[in-house]
Amino acid sequence: MCWCAEIVMAGPSLSSIHGVQQSNLPLEVMERVLSLLPLPVLCRMRTVCKEWNDIICSSSFHDCYEQTLEERGHGVCFLTKFHSIPYTRIARSVRGTTCFLDLDERRWYLIKGSVDQGLDTRDVAMGDGLVAEICCPVSPKEGYNIGSRTISCIQMSDPILKMRWRLDPCPNEKNVHSLVVVAADRGSRVFRIFVFDNSGYGETGFHQCLWIYESSTNKWCCASQPPRKGSLKNLARSAVVFQQGLYAIFTETDSLERFLALYDIEKDTWSMVLENLPAERRVELVVSSGKLFMMFWRFPSSSSSSSAMRIEMVEIQVSEKTFRIVFQIPASTLAHCCGERITIYEIFDITCLALRLNSDSSCSSVVLFSKSSGKVIIYNVVSATVDILPEHPLREKNFVPHQYWATHQNLCVRDILQKDAQSHPPIYVPKEQLL
């Protein structure tokens, strides 16, 4: 047990008042000490006594805990979903299973939720603690959906609260080639879903469509047309919500160059942020520590050797419409740590979960996740060293190719610690019990 828990349990002198034992410590002291506990330990502390449970479930304690969370730093955990290919669907054996990794405690947690057995999950979008599953009907043949690519619905789930519900149909749900972004206000429970229709990419006569779902009205609406370059339809590569706006990277079909555009959600207008971005592969927008970044694979033009390839992270300075290089990681380092094969013709898919910044806003380390192997690493930018975290508990050991999806999540304390949030808090399952 954590040293903080030992102090709480051993420190107070207990006196009997009408047969009930009560702590002599002031309430504000109890709140402060309990707020120093890691979240999984805090869940267990709710069962110690009624007094502790009342403290931990109170709004004042939630405020206190959020403050200490800021002091300890972000990155409590992130959420993953398990994919299998070539059928591009969630493996039915683990559907509804959400995995959390506590980065500080280096432990995995599993939360098992309900699923609709009549649907296969084709794609997943995750953000702010919510999961959007893009689903299609299950084929009668062994549960596979090989021939049909028709999307039937979008299902939302909140893994922490163990809630699951289906949204009203999106006008473009029949198109599977979409980029989906989820953004939620965890306090008010209001969320939006942004769906970019990429089905007409590279064809004349098609225009990029952006559909937006508002949970407050339970309606879909079509946004204004995104900016367009070249004669053909552009492709939405990556998008994030940042500072009340939607930022998206598009690929210009004619030249394959990238550009970054901003959608003002309230005004329903688009504006250009950066043009002529590098035409590199695996471009990804990342929001971390209140800043906007872009990560991509860099292929030096002066060399065709895979040893010269690297991952590059740049910070996008929106107001100045410029960007600066934050760090670079050799591809050979990532391939070795993740157990991946990499050539100039073949690169593996790696995503950034979080960046850790120093007080002067310089980057100290980055948390990376391999979608191919399910491995998580923390790369120290200063020392150029790698810390390999415990592997995904549902990671396959055979040679069948799989794909894993992940995004960074800060657990909402109010979700987990409110009295009626759920009957069973997240429970750690040792890896040996999962085999």
KOLLUMGU-109061 format. One record per residue (C-alpha): residue in one letter; x, y, z. Coordinates in steps of 0.05 Angstrom, whole numbers, padded with zeros to 5 digits, always signed. Example, Ala and Ser with C-alpha at 12.3 -4.5 7.8 and 13.67 -1.06 7.14 Angstrom:
2
A+00246-00090+00156;S+00273-00021+00143;
//
This chain:
435
M+00000+00000+00000;C+00023+00071-00014;W+00059+00109+00041;C+00004+00161+00041;A-00047+00107+00057;E-00004+00082+00114;I-00002+00152+00144;V-00077+00159+00140;M-00089+00091+00171;A-00036+00095+00226;G-00037+00170+00241;P-00105+00186+00270;S-00121+00169+00342;L-00191+00139+00343;S-00242+00152+00397;S-00309+00119+00406;I-00369+00166+00403;H-00435+00130+00416;G-00404+00066+00391;V-00378+00097+00326;Q-00303+00107+00315;Q-00287+00175+00288;S-00221+00208+00268;N-00194+00266+00309;L-00160+00297+00248;P-00193+00359+00220;L-00233+00348+00156;E-00187+00392+00114;V-00126+00352+00137;M-00161+00287+00119;E-00179+00313+00051;R-00108+00337+00038;V-00076+00271+00058;L-00126+00229+00019;S-00116+00273-00042;L-00043+00250-00046;L-00063+00178-00059;P-00061+00148-00130;L-00130+00140-00159;P-00133+00063-00156;V-00113+00065-00082;L-00164+00119-00070;C-00219+00074-00098;R-00200+00021-00046;M-00199+00073+00010;R-00273+00085+00000;T-00287+00018+00032;V-00247+00033+00097;C-00305+00068+00132;K-00367+00110+00119;E-00331+00174+00139;W-00275+00164+00088;N-00326+00146+00034;D-00365+00210+00048;I-00301+00251+00043;I-00277+00219-00021;C-00346+00226-00054;S-00354+00300-00036;S-00348+00357-00086;S-00298+00394-00042;F-00252+00333-00043;H-00257+00328-00118;D-00233+00400-00124;C-00176+00385-00077;Y-00156+00322-00115;E-00156+00358-00181;Q-00107+00409-00152;T-00059+00356-00129;L-00067+00321-00195;E-00040+00384-00228;E+00019+00384-00180;R+00035+00311-00195;G+00029+00322-00270;H-00017+00296-00324;G-00021+00227-00353;V-00059+00185-00304;C-00078+00135-00358;F-00101+00125-00429;L-00152+00082-00463;T-00141+00029-00516;K-00184-00012-00563;F-00163-00077-00596;H-00168-00086-00672;S-00156-00146-00716;I-00141-00148-00790;P-00151-00164-00848;Y-00224-00155-00830;T-00212-00089-00794;R-00258-00102-00736;I-00254-00107-00661;A-00239-00179-00642;R-00305-00205-00614;S-00270-00239-00555;V-00250-00171-00527;R-00305-00126-00552;G-00327-00078-00498;T-00263-00087-00459;T-00228-00022-00443;C-00156-00022-00421;F-00124+00032-00379;L-00050+00040-00365;D-00031+00080-00303;L+00033+00112-00327;D+00058+00128-00257;E+00041+00060-00226;R+00060+00022-00290;R-00002-00021-00283;W-00057-00042-00331;Y-00130-00041-00312;L-00188-00075-00349;I-00261-00053-00350;K-00309-00101-00383;G-00372-00070-00413;S-00433-00095-00450;V-00434-00103-00526;D-00485-00111-00581;Q-00471-00179-00610;G-00509-00162-00673;L-00457-00111-00694;D-00383-00111-00713;T-00340-00051-00697;R-00306-00026-00759;D-00270+00034-00731;V-00260+00071-00665;A-00252+00144-00646;M-00236+00163-00575;G-00231+00229-00537;D-00242+00259-00469;G-00262+00192-00438;L-00314+00174-00490;V-00310+00120-00545;A-00346+00124-00612;E-00353+00056-00646;I-00370+00057-00720;C-00409-00007-00730;C-00437-00051-00785;P-00482-00113-00783;V-00451-00180-00768;S-00449-00229-00825;P-00479-00298-00811;K-00413-00330-00831;E-00372-00339-00766;G-00388-00269-00743;Y-00346-00237-00799;N-00369-00181-00843;I-00326-00191-00904;G-00368-00169-00962;S-00410-00112-00935;R-00379-00046-00919;T-00444-00011-00900;I-00442+00026-00834;S-00506+00018-00795;C-00495+00062-00734;I-00447+00098-00687;Q-00448+00072-00615;M-00421+00114-00558;S-00395+00087-00492;D-00368+00115-00428;P-00323+00059-00401;I-00317+00089-00331;L-00392+00097-00320;K-00405+00033-00359;M-00456+00068-00403;R-00470+00051-00476;W-00519+00082-00525;R-00533+00089-00600;L-00534+00155-00636;D-00585+00176-00688;P-00560+00159-00758;C-00508+00205-00789;P-00525+00225-00861;N-00459+00196-00886;E-00457+00131-00845;K-00458+00090-00909;N-00388+00116-00924;V-00335+00078-00886;H-00276+00122-00908;S-00284+00175-00854;L-00242+00211-00803;V-00279+00217-00736;V-00262+00262-00677;V-00294+00261-00609;A-00293+00320-00562;A-00329+00324-00495;D-00339+00371-00437;R-00331+00321-00380;G-00363+00367-00330;S-00428+00382-00367;R-00431+00314-00404;V-00440+00352-00470;F-00400+00325-00528;R-00391+00333-00603;I-00372+00285-00658;F-00339+00310-00721;V-00341+00264-00782;F-00300+00280-00845;D-00326+00244-00906;N-00264+00221-00945;S-00302+00175-00992;G-00292+00219-01054;Y-00218+00231-01046;G-00181+00239-01111;E-00244+00246-01153;T-00270+00306-01190;G-00338+00335-01173;F-00335+00316-01099;H-00330+00364-01042;Q-00305+00349-00972;C-00362+00344-00922;L-00357+00354-00847;W-00416+00329-00806;I-00423+00350-00733;Y-00465+00315-00680;E-00487+00356-00619;S-00507+00315-00559;S-00544+00374-00529;T-00593+00373-00587;N-00585+00301-00610;K-00578+00325-00682;W-00529+00322-00739;C-00513+00383-00781;C-00470+00395-00843;A-00414+00446-00832;S-00388+00494-00883;Q-00342+00466-00937;P-00268+00458-00915;P-00216+00496-00956;R-00195+00464-01020;K-00130+00464-01059;G-00118+00434-01127;S-00170+00409-01176;L-00190+00346-01139;K-00219+00331-01071;N-00171+00336-01012;L-00164+00283-00958;A-00171+00297-00884;R-00111+00263-00851;S-00115+00282-00778;A-00159+00328-00736;V-00163+00351-00663;V-00203+00400-00622;F-00158+00454-00593;Q-00176+00520-00560;Q-00250+00516-00580;G-00233+00503-00653;L-00225+00442-00698;Y-00156+00437-00730;A-00149+00390-00790;I-00092+00370-00836;F-00111+00358-00908;T-00073+00326-00965;E-00076+00362-01032;T-00090+00309-01083;D-00052+00340-01141;S+00015+00351-01105;L+00007+00308-01042;E+00027+00368-01001;R-00005+00380-00933;F-00040+00441-00905;L-00069+00458-00837;A-00137+00491-00831;L-00179+00516-00772;Y-00254+00508-00766;D-00288+00558-00720;I-00343+00517-00689;E-00386+00575-00666;K-00381+00616-00730;D-00382+00557-00778;T-00323+00585-00818;W-00256+00558-00841;S-00188+00593-00844;M-00120+00572-00867;V-00067+00564-00813;L-00006+00534-00849;E+00005+00518-00922;N+00056+00473-00955;L+00070+00428-00896;P+00120+00372-00909;A+00092+00316-00953;E+00112+00262-00903;R+00075+00200-00881;R+00035+00184-00818;V+00020+00257-00802;E-00015+00264-00734;L-00039+00325-00695;V-00028+00321-00620;V-00055+00364-00564;S-00015+00360-00499;S-00003+00407-00441;G-00045+00461-00473;K-00004+00462-00537;L-00014+00438-00608;F+00038+00392-00640;M+00046+00353-00704;M+00083+00287-00709;F+00105+00252-00774;W+00156+00206-00805;R+00214+00245-00838;F+00249+00216-00899;P+00312+00256-00914;S+00318+00271-00988;S+00393+00262-00988;S+00391+00189-00967;S+00350+00128-00985;S+00373+00088-00926;S+00324+00069-00871;S+00377+00087-00819;A+00366+00161-00837;M+00291+00158-00824;R+00264+00189-00761;I+00201+00211-00724;E+00196+00286-00719;M+00153+00327-00671;V+00140+00401-00684;E+00100+00451-00643;I+00050+00491-00683;Q+00048+00563-00660;V-00021+00581-00683;S-00021+00656-00672;E+00044+00665-00710;K+00025+00613-00762;T+00093+00580-00756;F+00122+00516-00727;R+00186+00495-00693;I+00220+00428-00685;V+00213+00400-00615;F+00252+00335-00622;Q+00272+00279-00670;I+00277+00204-00655;P+00316+00157-00701;A+00271+00105-00733;S+00321+00050-00714;T+00312+00067-00640;L+00236+00060-00645;A+00240-00003-00686;H+00286-00036-00635;C+00244-00017-00575;C+00177-00036-00606;G+00203-00099-00640;E+00182-00074-00708;R+00211-00082-00777;I+00223-00017-00816;T+00249-00002-00886;I+00245+00058-00932;Y+00184+00024-00964;E+00151+00001-00900;I+00140+00039-00835;F+00100+00019-00774;D+00044+00061-00745;I+00063+00096-00681;T+00021+00149-00644;C+00038+00200-00591;L-00002+00193-00526;A+00027+00252-00488;L+00085+00300-00483;R+00116+00319-00417;L+00140+00390-00414;N+00188+00426-00366;S+00173+00491-00331;D+00205+00529-00389;S+00159+00493-00439;S+00216+00450-00466;C+00199+00377-00478;S+00228+00328-00427;S+00197+00263-00453;V+00144+00234-00498;V+00098+00174-00489;L+00091+00134-00553;F+00047+00075-00571;S+00057+00025-00627;K-00009+00008-00662;S+00023-00055-00690;S+00053-00086-00628;G+00012-00052-00573;K+00077-00032-00537;V+00083+00033-00498;I+00149+00069-00490;I+00171+00134-00456;Y+00227+00167-00495;N+00270+00216-00455;V+00286+00272-00503;V+00344+00299-00462;S+00382+00235-00450;A+00357+00198-00513;T+00340+00137-00470;V+00278+00093-00474;D+00235+00065-00418;I+00193+00006-00441;L+00128-00001-00402;P+00091-00067-00388;E+00060-00094-00451;H-00013-00092-00468;P-00048-00147-00428;L-00090-00168-00488;R-00031-00169-00536;E-00031-00230-00581;K+00028-00278-00580;N+00016-00310-00648;F+00036-00286-00716;V-00033-00263-00738;P-00028-00188-00752;H-00066-00143-00704;Q-00074-00069-00694;Y-00084-00031-00629;W-00115+00037-00619;A-00098+00084-00563;T-00107+00155-00540;H-00087+00192-00477;Q-00141+00202-00424;N-00141+00239-00358;L-00191+00202-00314;C-00247+00247-00290;V-00245+00241-00214;R-00318+00258-00207;D-00337+00201-00253;I-00300+00149-00212;L-00309+00175-00141;Q-00381+00198-00140;K-00425+00153-00099;D-00470+00128-00154;A-00421+00128-00211;Q-00414+00052-00214;S-00420-00007-00169;H-00351-00033-00183;P-00290+00013-00192;P-00234-00008-00241;I-00198-00070-00217;Y-00127-00089-00235;V-00121-00158-00267;P-00051-00188-00266;K-00027-00209-00335;E-00018-00281-00315;Q-00093-00285-00299;L-00110-00262-00370;L-00074-00318-00405;
//
